[in-house]
Amino acid sequence: MRCLSCTEKYDVAGTCKECYEELNETEEELKSEIDDLRAKVAFLRFWSPLDHHYPGRPIVPGFTDVALVASSDEPSAGPAVPVPAHKALLVSRSPVFRAMLENEMEESRTGTIKIGDVSYDALRAFVNYLYTAEACLDEQLACDLLVLAEKYQVKHLKTYCEKFLVSKLNWDSSIMSYAFAHQHNAKLMLDSALSLITDNMDKLTTKAEYVDLVEKDPRLVVEIYEAYLSKQVNTAAHKDSSPGL
């Protein structure tokens, strides 16, 4: 028999003793490195003022020096609940927040940053992600956070949301996803949705979402058809060049 690792001959099938011991040592070293990295991440992680917030209890500021508010133009919306944060954290996470808070802008003077067209829950999840790099996503929250991540140039969060949304893509939702991705410069999502659309053109052109897109943004429809025709040409060329045809 030969060892599966070093290919040297030995008596028993599988891995020889020397390679087995070496693999165990490597595995232990990797586990140790992973534990060290986890400890460093835990040490470097910012404490979030939202960590101990529960429904029905007030948020404890915890030396925070700025508040983010989900503002609304609706007078019936009621008073907005502020989301506390630390200026140093916002500045380190977002160049947009840095520009706001390092210059003599209203947000720097008042200590309040108003953010429109966002729900309190989405804003709270956004701020919490800036501290923890964690979010419990569903499709709606992923869309909301992607919009915020693009607006405030938080690239890590945008990529995180985009990958989640791509994992949830299906042909039925591909047109709306394509339009959303195009609006917010989400290239990975854009390419994935476009691929689904061009693979299912016969079914999708009869859907209400497609008709709406034709009326609202015909430019996108042109791009879809260009991609579809290009795929058709490439498929035909590949068939023509295949041997035996």
VEXDREN-457163 format. One record per residue: residue in one letter; x, y, z of N, C-alpha, C in turn. Coordinates in pm, 1 decimal, padded with zeros to 6 digits. Atoms other than C-alpha are relative to their C-alpha. Layout:
BEGIN
code nu nv nw cau cav caw cu cv cw
A X Y Z X Y Z X Y Z
...
***
This chain:
BEGIN
code nu nv nw cau cav caw cu cv cw
M 00083.9 -00119.6 00000.0 00000.0 00000.0 00000.0 00088.0 00125.4 00000.0
R -00071.6 -00125.9 -00002.5 00100.5 00362.6 -00041.2 -00072.6 00100.0 00090.2
C 00057.8 -00103.3 -00085.9 00046.9 00645.2 00203.9 -00073.1 00102.0 -00086.3
L 00078.5 -00097.2 00075.5 -00222.0 00886.2 00086.2 00065.4 00138.2 -00001.6
S -00063.9 -00131.1 -00008.6 -00002.0 01181.1 00187.8 00136.0 00003.7 -00069.2
C -00136.7 -00003.7 00053.7 00359.8 01096.5 00103.0 00022.9 -00099.8 -00112.3
T -00002.8 00103.3 00105.8 00288.0 00805.0 -00139.9 00108.3 -00105.3 00020.5
E -00096.8 00105.4 -00028.8 00559.6 00595.7 00025.7 -00072.8 -00130.0 00031.1
K 00061.5 00129.2 -00026.1 00488.0 00225.7 00052.3 00004.4 -00034.3 00149.2
Y 00002.0 00053.4 -00136.0 00380.8 00077.3 00386.3 -00109.7 -00104.5 00006.0
D 00080.2 00122.3 -00007.1 00174.6 -00214.7 00515.6 -00150.7 00021.2 00007.7
V 00142.9 -00018.6 -00026.0 -00166.7 -00063.9 00609.2 -00055.0 00110.6 -00090.4
A 00061.6 -00099.6 00086.7 -00405.7 00125.8 00382.3 -00031.7 00127.2 00077.9
G 00031.2 -00127.0 -00064.7 -00454.0 00497.6 00460.7 00120.0 00091.2 00002.6
T -00111.9 -00092.3 -00016.4 -00187.4 00730.6 00598.9 00103.9 -00061.3 00092.1
C -00105.7 00058.9 -00083.2 00149.1 00622.3 00736.2 00011.6 00074.4 00132.2
K -00009.6 -00054.9 -00135.5 00238.6 00690.6 01100.0 00064.6 00138.0 00001.8
E -00071.6 -00126.8 00000.7 00482.8 00972.6 01023.8 -00088.7 00113.3 -00052.7
C 00087.2 -00102.5 00057.8 00236.5 01159.1 00801.5 -00119.5 00028.6 00090.8
Y 00113.0 -00015.9 -00091.3 -00048.4 01099.5 01048.6 00037.3 00092.1 00115.4
E -00045.1 -00083.0 -00111.7 00152.2 01251.3 01332.4 00024.7 00144.2 -00046.1
E -00026.4 -00133.5 00052.3 00259.5 01543.0 01113.1 -00130.0 00076.0 -00025.9
L 00129.4 -00062.4 00024.5 -00100.3 01611.4 01009.7 -00066.2 00044.3 00130.2
N 00056.7 -00035.1 -00129.9 -00210.9 01607.4 01373.3 00065.9 00124.9 00057.2
E -00072.5 -00117.3 -00049.3 00060.4 01855.9 01464.3 -00044.2 00125.7 -00075.8
T 00044.2 -00114.1 00080.5 -00043.3 02082.3 01174.3 -00140.2 00044.5 00039.6
E 00136.6 -00031.6 -00040.5 -00408.3 02061.9 01278.4 -00002.6 00072.8 00132.9
E -00006.4 -00065.3 -00130.4 -00321.4 02154.8 01636.3 00053.5 00142.4 -00012.5
E -00055.3 -00133.8 00020.5 -00113.8 02449.1 01515.3 -00105.3 00093.8 -00059.2
L 00105.4 -00080.9 00061.2 -00401.0 02572.2 01298.3 -00107.4 00036.9 00102.5
K 00098.8 -00027.1 -00104.2 -00645.3 02539.6 01589.3 00050.3 00107.8 00095.0
S -00058.8 -00098.8 -00089.6 -00407.9 02738.2 01807.2 00000.0 00138.9 -00064.0
E 00000.2 -00127.4 00070.4 -00374.3 03011.7 01543.8 -00141.1 00058.0 -00006.6
I 00139.2 -00045.1 00006.3 -00753.9 03028.5 01505.9 -00044.2 00053.9 00135.5
D 00035.3 -00046.6 -00135.0 -00797.3 03059.1 01883.4 00064.4 00135.3 00028.8
D -00069.0 -00127.1 -00020.7 -00537.2 03339.1 01889.8 -00069.6 00113.7 -00075.7
L 00068.1 -00101.9 00080.3 -00714.4 03524.8 01609.7 -00134.2 00038.0 00060.9
R 00127.6 -00028.7 -00064.4 -01049.4 03490.7 01785.2 00019.3 00087.0 00123.3
A -00027.7 -00078.8 -00119.6 -00897.0 03628.3 02103.6 00034.7 00144.7 -00037.1
K -00036.2 -00134.8 00044.2 -00749.9 03925.3 01914.7 -00123.3 00077.1 -00046.5
V 00122.9 -00064.0 00047.6 -01082.4 03997.9 01745.1 -00086.1 00042.9 00117.5
A 00079.8 -00032.4 -00118.4 -01261.1 03985.3 02080.0 00059.9 00118.8 00074.7
F -00068.1 -00108.9 -00070.0 -00998.9 04218.7 02229.9 -00016.1 00133.1 -00074.2
L 00004.6 -00121.7 00080.1 -01011.1 04469.9 01942.1 -00141.2 00048.0 -00030.3
R 00137.6 -00036.2 00031.7 -01388.2 04467.7 01901.9 -00046.3 00117.7 00084.8
F 00057.2 -00113.6 -00071.0 -01554.0 04795.9 01993.3 -00122.1 -00045.4 00079.3
W 00122.0 00026.1 -00076.6 -01810.7 04777.3 02268.5 -00111.2 00083.0 -00059.5
S 00113.0 -00070.8 00060.8 -02145.4 04867.6 02113.8 -00095.9 00047.5 00108.5
P 00097.9 -00049.4 -00098.0 -02379.6 05090.7 02314.6 -00136.1 -00064.5 -00017.9
L 00127.8 00066.3 00025.1 -02661.1 04882.2 02166.8 -00001.1 -00143.7 00051.6
D -00009.1 00140.4 -00041.7 -02540.6 04548.9 02307.8 -00100.1 -00035.5 00107.9
H 00085.2 00030.9 -00115.0 -02753.6 04575.3 02621.2 -00137.8 00064.8 -00010.7
H 00131.2 -00060.7 00020.8 -03064.0 04726.5 02466.6 -00104.8 -00109.7 -00018.8
Y 00109.3 00096.1 00011.2 -03380.8 04528.6 02514.5 -00129.9 00076.0 -00021.9
P 00127.6 -00068.9 00021.5 -03738.4 04612.2 02404.9 -00060.1 00048.7 00131.5
G 00064.4 -00054.5 -00119.2 -03906.8 04841.1 02656.4 00096.1 00065.6 00097.1
R -00098.6 -00064.1 -00088.1 -03581.0 04958.2 02814.1 00074.3 00108.1 -00077.2
P -00073.5 -00105.7 00071.1 -03395.0 05279.0 02732.9 00141.5 -00044.5 -00033.3
I -00139.4 00027.5 00037.0 -03059.7 05268.3 02558.7 00091.4 00074.6 00096.2
V -00098.4 -00062.5 -00087.8 -02771.5 05336.5 02796.4 00109.9 00060.9 -00086.4
P -00094.6 -00064.4 00090.9 -02546.5 05594.2 02623.0 00142.6 -00054.5 00009.6
G -00134.0 00056.4 -00013.0 -02218.1 05457.4 02765.8 00108.6 00088.0 -00057.9
F -00101.2 -00095.5 00043.2 -02002.0 05769.4 02706.5 -00009.0 00033.3 -00148.7
T 00017.0 -00035.0 00140.2 -02142.6 05816.6 02358.1 -00004.7 00151.8 -00015.1
D -00005.4 -00144.6 00021.1 -02099.5 06161.4 02202.8 -00068.5 00044.4 -00129.3
V 00074.5 -00034.9 00119.6 -02318.6 06150.2 01892.9 -00122.9 -00090.3 -00007.8
A 00121.6 00079.0 00015.2 -02668.0 06029.4 01805.5 -00042.7 00001.8 -00145.9
L 00054.4 00010.2 00134.7 -02801.7 05905.5 01473.1 -00151.2 -00013.5 00010.5
V 00145.9 -00002.8 -00006.2 -03169.1 05965.7 01403.2 -00057.1 -00034.1 -00136.5
A 00070.7 00033.1 00123.2 -03389.6 05802.9 01141.5 -00109.2 00104.2 -00019.5
S 00094.3 -00110.2 00018.2 -03567.1 06117.1 01020.5 -00103.9 -00035.6 -00104.4
S 00110.1 00024.5 00092.0 -03895.9 06121.4 00834.0 -00070.8 00129.9 -00029.9
D 00075.4 -00119.4 00037.4 -04092.5 06383.0 00643.8 -00146.3 -00009.7 00042.6
E 00138.1 00019.8 -00041.1 -04415.7 06236.4 00777.1 -00022.4 00057.8 00140.0
P 00023.5 -00058.6 -00133.2 -04550.8 06449.6 01065.6 -00062.0 -00098.2 00097.6
S 00064.7 00098.7 -00087.2 -04744.1 06149.8 01197.8 00096.2 -00106.7 00050.5
A -00096.3 00103.8 -00037.3 -04426.5 05948.3 01243.1 00034.4 00003.8 00147.7
G -00031.2 -00010.7 -00141.5 -04383.4 06077.6 01598.1 00147.4 00029.2 00022.6
P -00139.9 -00031.3 -00029.2 -04056.6 06159.4 01774.6 00091.5 -00118.3 -00031.1
A -00094.9 00104.9 00037.1 -03758.3 05967.1 01643.8 00080.6 -00043.8 00121.4
V -00082.6 00054.1 -00108.1 -03564.0 05739.6 01879.5 00146.0 00006.7 -00044.0
P -00140.5 -00012.4 00041.4 -03192.7 05829.5 01867.7 00077.2 -00130.1 00021.5
V -00090.2 00114.8 -00012.9 -02928.7 05562.0 01815.3 00135.9 00055.5 00040.7
P -00125.1 -00058.8 -00047.1 -02622.4 05649.4 02024.9 00122.5 -00066.1 -00063.3
A -00124.6 00052.4 00056.1 -02269.0 05607.4 01893.3 00115.7 00087.0 00046.9
H -00120.7 -00075.1 -00034.1 -01913.2 05729.2 01933.9 00057.5 00060.5 -00127.7
K -00055.5 -00066.8 00117.3 -01768.2 05985.0 01693.8 00124.9 -00071.2 -00052.2
A -00125.1 00064.7 00041.8 -01431.7 05808.5 01690.9 -00026.8 -00125.5 -00082.0
L 00035.8 00122.9 00071.9 -01597.0 05486.2 01576.5 -00055.0 00033.6 -00138.6
L 00058.2 -00036.0 00129.0 -01801.6 05650.6 01300.3 00106.3 00051.8 -00096.4
V -00107.2 -00056.8 00082.5 -01499.1 05840.4 01172.6 00091.8 -00108.6 -00053.3
S -00090.9 00107.5 00042.0 -01289.7 05523.6 01158.4 -00065.2 -00096.3 -00098.1
R 00070.8 00096.1 00083.7 -01557.9 05326.2 00974.7 -00046.2 00056.9 -00134.2
S 00061.1 -00057.4 00119.6 -01686.8 05572.6 00715.3 00063.8 00133.6 -00036.4
P -00055.1 -00129.4 00042.6 -01518.6 05848.3 00512.8 -00106.4 00109.3 -00006.9
V 00108.6 -00098.8 00003.7 -01858.8 06017.8 00483.7 -00022.7 00056.4 00140.0
F 00012.5 -00047.5 -00138.3 -01899.9 06034.2 00862.0 00123.5 00082.0 00039.2
R -00122.0 -00074.4 -00030.7 -01538.4 06149.8 00881.9 -00011.7 00145.0 -00050.4
A 00014.9 -00133.8 00056.6 -01612.7 06443.7 00651.9 -00100.8 00082.8 00078.9
M 00102.3 -00070.0 -00079.0 -01924.3 06531.8 00854.4 00055.3 00049.9 00133.0
L -00034.8 -00026.0 -00139.6 -01762.8 06519.0 01196.4 00133.7 00070.7 00018.4
E -00128.9 -00068.3 -00013.1 -01415.1 06653.1 01126.5 -00006.6 00144.6 -00048.9
N 00015.6 -00137.1 00048.6 -01544.8 06968.7 00958.9 -00112.9 00069.6 00076.9
E 00100.1 -00077.7 -00072.3 -01767.6 07247.4 01088.6 -00137.4 -00013.1 -00066.1
M 00132.8 00022.4 00054.9 -02086.4 07091.6 00959.7 -00100.5 -00008.1 00114.3
E 00105.2 00000.2 -00102.5 -02418.7 07089.8 01141.2 00009.2 -00123.5 00089.3
E -00007.3 00123.6 -00078.0 -02373.1 06726.3 01247.5 00109.3 00006.8 00106.2
S -00110.2 -00013.3 -00095.3 -02041.5 06811.6 01414.6 -00036.9 00093.2 00114.4
R 00036.4 -00098.9 -00102.5 -02186.6 07110.2 01601.3 -00109.5 -00051.3 00093.2
T 00115.6 00042.3 -00080.0 -02510.6 06949.3 01718.7 00017.1 -00137.9 00062.8
G -00014.7 00136.3 -00050.1 -02388.6 06594.5 01776.4 -00114.6 -00090.6 -00042.2
T 00112.3 00079.7 00050.6 -02691.3 06465.7 01582.4 00013.5 -00017.0 -00151.5
I -00005.0 00029.1 00143.8 -02682.9 06297.1 01243.0 -00135.8 -00053.1 -00041.7
K 00131.7 00042.6 00047.7 -03020.0 06277.1 01068.7 00015.5 -00078.8 -00129.4
I -00008.7 00087.3 00117.0 -03057.7 05995.4 00819.3 -00141.2 -00027.7 -00049.6
G 00134.3 00013.7 00054.1 -03363.2 05999.3 00596.2 -00022.6 -00131.8 -00071.9
D 00040.9 00118.6 00076.6 -03553.0 05716.8 00426.0 00056.8 -00129.0 00055.5
V -00045.9 00123.8 -00062.1 -03451.9 05450.9 00674.6 -00081.2 -00024.2 00126.8
S 00073.1 00032.5 -00122.2 -03633.1 05270.5 00953.3 00094.1 00001.3 00119.8
Y -00080.5 00005.0 -00122.1 -03516.7 05280.1 01312.1 00073.0 -00133.6 00012.3
D -00060.9 00131.9 -00013.2 -03451.6 04904.7 01308.0 00119.5 -00015.1 -00093.5
A -00111.3 00009.2 00095.0 -03233.9 04929.7 00995.5 00117.2 00086.8 00045.3
L -00105.9 -00089.2 -00047.9 -03041.1 05226.2 01138.9 00072.0 -00061.0 00119.2
R -00059.7 00063.5 -00117.4 -02986.3 05043.0 01464.8 00090.0 -00116.5 -00040.9
A -00081.1 00111.7 00049.3 -02860.5 04734.6 01278.5 00126.6 00051.4 -00068.4
F -00114.4 -00061.2 00067.3 -02632.1 04959.3 01072.7 00106.4 00043.1 00100.2
V -00094.7 -00046.8 -00101.8 -02474.0 05121.8 01376.6 00062.9 -00118.4 00074.2
N -00052.7 00116.6 -00070.8 -02440.0 04788.8 01553.2 00105.4 -00072.8 -00084.4
Y -00098.2 00064.4 00087.7 -02257.7 04646.2 01249.3 00132.5 00076.6 00000.5
L -00122.7 -00079.3 -00002.7 -02009.8 04934.2 01260.0 00086.3 -00034.7 00121.1
Y -00073.1 00040.4 -00120.3 -01914.6 04817.3 01608.8 00044.1 -00146.4 -00005.1
T -00019.6 00144.2 -00019.4 -01936.3 04440.0 01575.0 00029.9 -00079.2 -00127.2
A -00011.8 00071.7 00128.2 -01918.0 04348.2 01201.5 -00092.9 -00121.3 -00003.5
E 00097.5 00108.4 -00003.5 -02223.2 04130.9 01266.9 -00139.5 00055.9 -00027.7
A 00139.0 -00038.0 00025.4 -02583.3 04143.8 01145.1 -00080.5 -00125.5 -00026.7
C 00091.1 00111.9 00024.8 -02873.3 03901.5 01150.3 -00092.6 00042.6 -00114.6
L 00065.6 -00052.9 00118.5 -02999.5 03951.9 00796.1 -00123.4 -00077.6 -00041.5
D 00101.2 00055.8 00088.5 -03321.6 03891.2 00613.8 00010.3 00083.9 -00127.6
E -00017.7 -00066.8 00128.6 -03374.4 04010.8 00257.0 -00028.3 00149.5 00006.6
Q 00032.0 -00141.8 -00011.1 -03538.1 04342.6 00349.7 00109.9 00076.2 00072.5
L -00105.5 -00067.6 -00075.2 -03275.8 04431.0 00609.0 00129.2 00006.2 -00081.3
A -00120.2 00000.2 00083.6 -02995.6 04330.5 00370.6 -00007.0 00111.8 -00104.0
C 00017.1 -00109.6 00096.4 -03137.6 04572.7 00110.4 00018.4 00135.3 00068.3
D -00009.6 -00127.2 -00073.7 -03172.0 04852.1 00368.4 00145.1 00029.6 00039.0
L -00138.4 -00020.2 -00043.1 -02818.6 04800.3 00498.6 00092.6 00023.3 -00118.3
L -00081.3 -00023.4 00118.9 -02673.0 04783.0 00148.6 -00011.4 00146.0 -00044.3
V 00021.3 -00140.6 00036.1 -02827.8 05123.7 00073.4 00079.3 00090.8 00093.4
L -00074.8 -00079.8 -00097.4 -02680.3 05268.2 00393.9 00150.6 -00015.9 -00019.2
A -00142.3 00026.2 00018.8 -02344.5 05103.0 00329.0 00054.5 00073.6 -00121.4
E -00043.4 -00074.6 00118.0 -02326.0 05257.9 -00015.9 00003.4 00149.7 00029.8
K 00010.0 -00143.7 -00029.3 -02436.4 05600.0 00109.3 00116.5 00048.0 00085.7
Y -00105.9 -00041.0 -00092.5 -02174.8 05605.8 00385.2 00133.4 -00069.5 -00027.4
Q -00124.1 00060.1 00049.2 -01908.9 05408.3 00194.2 00061.8 -00098.1 00100.0
V -00047.1 00107.4 -00088.2 -01886.6 05115.5 00434.6 00011.1 -00126.1 -00086.8
K -00015.8 00103.2 00103.0 -01746.3 04869.6 00180.8 -00019.5 -00141.2 00053.9
H 00010.3 00134.8 -00056.3 -01725.8 04567.5 00410.5 -00145.8 -00039.6 00018.1
L 00142.8 00027.6 -00020.1 -02095.0 04591.2 00498.1 -00071.0 -00016.8 -00133.3
K 00064.1 00010.7 00131.3 -02197.4 04645.8 00136.9 00027.4 -00137.4 -00061.8
T -00035.2 00131.6 00053.6 -02011.2 04331.6 00028.5 -00072.1 -00110.8 00074.8
Y 00067.6 00099.5 -00085.1 -02158.0 04136.2 00319.5 -00147.1 -00013.9 -00040.0
C 00141.7 00002.1 00037.8 -02516.1 04233.9 00224.3 -00018.2 -00051.8 -00142.4
E 00010.7 00040.6 00140.3 -02455.0 04181.3 -00145.6 00012.5 -00151.3 -00014.0
K -00016.4 00145.8 00005.1 -02331.5 03825.6 -00094.7 -00123.4 -00071.4 00054.1
F 00122.2 00060.2 -00055.2 -02634.5 03748.9 00120.4 -00112.9 00005.8 -00101.9
L 00108.5 -00015.4 00096.7 -02874.0 03884.2 -00141.6 00020.3 -00087.7 -00123.4
V -00029.4 00090.0 00112.2 -02700.9 03689.8 -00419.1 -00037.8 -00143.1 00035.4
S 00034.7 00136.5 -00042.9 -02750.2 03371.6 -00215.2 -00150.5 -00023.2 -00001.1
K 00145.7 00011.9 -00001.5 -03125.3 03444.4 -00211.1 -00063.4 00022.5 -00138.0
L 00052.0 -00029.9 00132.7 -03158.2 03524.1 -00581.3 -00069.0 -00120.8 -00062.4
N 00063.3 00101.9 00083.4 -03398.0 03327.9 -00800.0 -00055.9 00070.0 -00123.8
W 00042.4 -00061.5 00126.2 -03530.8 03382.8 -01149.8 -00124.2 00086.0 00017.5
D 00124.6 -00072.7 -00019.1 -03866.6 03504.2 -01019.8 00023.7 00142.5 00050.5
S -00029.2 -00132.3 -00056.5 -03708.7 03797.0 -00833.4 00113.7 00070.7 -00072.3
S -00122.2 -00049.1 00063.6 -03424.4 03858.2 -01077.9 -00014.1 00140.5 -00060.0
I 00017.0 -00132.1 00061.5 -03573.4 04165.1 -01252.8 00006.6 00110.1 00105.1
M -00003.3 -00100.2 -00107.3 -03636.3 04358.7 -00930.4 00139.9 00008.3 00060.9
S -00135.1 00001.7 -00055.7 -03296.5 04250.6 -00798.9 00098.0 00070.8 -00092.7
Y -00087.6 -00064.9 00097.7 -03128.1 04367.1 -01120.3 -00015.7 00151.6 00007.2
A 00025.3 -00144.3 -00007.7 -03293.3 04710.0 -01099.8 00058.2 00058.2 00128.7
F -00053.4 -00046.0 -00129.3 -03199.2 04743.2 -00731.1 00152.6 00004.5 -00004.3
A -00145.9 00006.4 00006.1 -02839.9 04636.1 -00793.1 00056.3 00109.2 -00089.9
H -00044.7 -00104.9 00091.8 -02807.1 04878.6 -01083.9 -00006.6 00136.1 00068.5
Q 00018.6 -00128.1 -00069.3 -02936.7 05165.5 -00869.5 00107.4 00024.0 00104.8
H -00093.1 -00015.2 -00112.5 -02687.4 05095.4 -00591.3 00139.4 -00055.6 -00029.0
N -00136.2 00037.6 00041.2 -02379.3 04987.1 -00788.5 00049.1 -00128.3 00067.2
A -00034.5 00129.3 -00060.9 -02385.7 04632.1 -00653.1 00035.1 -00097.9 -00112.1
K -00039.6 00071.1 00122.2 -02185.0 04461.8 -00928.4 -00019.6 -00150.6 00009.5
L 00015.1 00144.7 -00015.0 -02183.5 04107.3 -00791.3 -00146.9 -00039.5 -00014.3
M 00143.7 00025.5 00008.1 -02560.7 04116.1 -00748.9 -00051.9 00029.0 -00140.6
L 00040.8 -00037.9 00134.9 -02602.2 04287.2 -01085.3 00029.8 -00111.9 -00099.1
D -00040.8 00105.9 00093.1 -02409.5 04018.1 -01273.2 -00079.2 -00128.6 00022.8
S 00073.7 00122.5 -00031.9 -02585.7 03733.3 -01092.2 -00144.9 00009.8 -00046.2
A 00138.5 -00019.3 00041.5 -02932.6 03877.3 -01155.6 -00012.1 00000.9 -00151.9
L 00003.6 -00006.2 00146.3 -02853.4 03949.0 -01521.1 00014.3 -00138.5 -00061.5
S -00016.7 00137.2 00049.4 -02737.3 03591.4 -01572.4 -00130.7 -00078.9 00012.0
L 00129.5 00066.8 -00017.3 -03067.3 03462.6 -01430.6 -00104.0 00050.7 -00098.9
I 00096.6 -00058.4 00093.4 -03266.0 03701.4 -01647.3 00020.8 -00054.7 -00140.8
T -00026.6 00044.9 00136.8 -03093.9 03603.1 -01971.2 -00022.8 -00149.7 -00017.6
D 00029.5 00144.2 00006.8 -03143.1 03235.0 -01886.5 -00149.9 -00028.0 00000.4
N 00145.7 00021.6 -00014.5 -03517.9 03286.0 -01834.8 -00081.2 00108.7 -00069.4
M 00066.5 -00111.4 00069.0 -03615.5 03554.8 -02085.1 -00144.2 -00031.5 -00038.3
D 00135.8 00035.2 00045.5 -03920.7 03367.8 -02215.8 -00102.7 00015.1 00111.1
K 00092.8 -00008.7 -00112.6 -04076.4 03352.5 -01868.6 -00009.8 00141.5 00055.4
L -00005.3 -00128.9 -00069.2 -03969.2 03694.2 -01745.0 -00065.5 00113.6 -00077.6
T 00055.3 -00111.4 00078.4 -04089.8 03912.6 -02033.5 -00151.7 00010.3 00012.3
T 00145.6 -00005.9 -00020.4 -04450.4 03828.2 -01942.8 -00037.8 00047.5 00140.0
K 00028.0 -00037.6 -00138.1 -04416.8 03934.3 -01579.0 -00026.9 00150.6 00013.1
A 00033.9 -00140.7 -00023.5 -04557.0 04261.6 -01441.7 00124.4 00082.6 00031.0
E -00122.6 -00071.8 -00034.0 -04212.5 04355.4 -01307.1 00076.2 00042.9 -00125.5
Y -00069.0 -00033.0 00125.3 -04071.8 04346.0 -01658.8 -00072.2 00114.2 -00071.0
V 00079.1 -00107.2 00061.9 -04354.1 04561.6 -01796.0 00025.8 00132.7 00070.9
D -00028.6 -00121.6 -00077.4 -04293.2 04813.7 -01515.2 00138.6 00054.4 -00033.3
L -00136.6 -00042.1 00030.6 -03921.8 04819.5 -01595.6 00007.6 00064.3 -00137.8
V 00004.4 -00058.0 00134.7 -03994.0 04888.6 -01963.4 -00049.5 00144.4 00007.0
E 00057.4 -00133.7 -00011.6 -04200.7 05192.8 -01860.2 00089.5 00094.6 00079.5
K -00074.7 -00087.0 -00091.3 -03978.6 05323.6 -01580.4 00145.1 00021.2 -00041.0
D -00141.9 -00011.7 00034.3 -03627.6 05254.2 -01707.8 00032.3 -00084.5 -00122.3
P -00025.2 00076.9 00122.4 -03611.3 05138.0 -02070.9 00148.6 -00022.1 -00028.0
R -00144.4 00016.3 00019.3 -03234.8 05187.7 -02062.1 00047.9 -00134.0 00055.3
L -00037.4 00128.9 -00058.0 -03205.3 04884.4 -01834.7 -00047.6 -00115.8 -00087.0
V 00052.5 00104.5 00088.1 -03422.1 04680.5 -02070.1 00092.3 -00018.1 -00120.1
V -00095.7 00007.5 00111.5 -03182.1 04765.9 -02354.9 00124.7 -00077.7 00042.7
E -00117.7 00071.1 -00050.4 -02889.8 04646.0 -02141.7 -00027.2 -00149.5 00015.4
I 00037.2 00141.6 -00015.7 -03073.9 04321.8 -02064.1 -00001.2 -00070.3 -00135.8
Y 00007.2 00061.8 00132.8 -03142.2 04254.9 -02433.1 00137.6 -00009.3 -00064.8
E -00136.9 00007.4 00052.4 -02782.8 04334.5 -02525.4 00073.2 -00120.5 00059.5
A -00063.3 00114.3 -00066.0 -02664.0 04079.8 -02268.0 -00059.8 -00131.3 -00050.1
Y 00068.5 00120.5 00048.6 -02922.4 03827.5 -02388.4 00048.0 -00037.0 -00140.4
L -00044.6 00025.6 00137.1 -02824.0 03862.7 -02754.4 00146.2 -00043.3 -00003.6
S -00141.6 00038.6 -00008.1 -02454.9 03842.4 -02664.7 00014.5 -00145.2 00044.0
K -00004.3 00138.8 -00045.9 -02518.4 03519.0 -02476.5 -00044.1 -00095.2 -00111.1
Q 00047.3 00083.5 00109.8 -02712.3 03379.3 -02772.8 00106.9 -00017.4 -00107.0
V -00106.7 00005.3 00100.6 -02430.0 03465.4 -03013.1 00114.6 -00088.9 00047.6
N -00109.1 00081.1 -00054.7 -02167.2 03310.9 -02784.7 -00036.7 -00147.8 00003.1
T 00045.5 00138.9 -00003.5 -02375.4 02994.2 -02744.5 00003.0 -00061.2 -00139.5
A 00000.4 00049.2 00136.7 -02418.8 02962.1 -03119.9 00142.6 -00021.2 -00051.3
A -00138.2 00013.1 00043.3 -02048.2 03020.3 -03181.9 00066.6 -00122.0 00062.6
H -00058.7 00116.1 -00068.9 -01956.4 02756.8 -02924.2 -00049.5 -00130.7 -00063.7
K 00053.6 00119.9 00065.0 -02187.6 02503.2 -03091.3 00065.2 -00024.8 -00135.6
D -00060.7 00011.6 00133.2 -02040.3 02577.1 -03433.5 00144.3 -00049.1 00007.3
S -00140.7 00038.4 -00012.7 -01686.7 02526.6 -03303.6 00021.7 -00133.7 00067.4
S -00012.9 00127.8 -00068.0 -01763.1 02203.6 -03117.0 00029.6 -00109.7 -00103.7
P -00033.9 00107.5 00093.7 -01609.5 01892.4 -03281.7 -00118.7 -00094.4 -00021.6
G 00103.3 00097.2 00030.7 -01841.9 01648.8 -03455.8 -00131.4 00060.8 -00042.4
L 00125.4 -00064.2 00041.4 -02105.2 01907.9 -03549.4 00009.4 00044.5 -00143.9
***
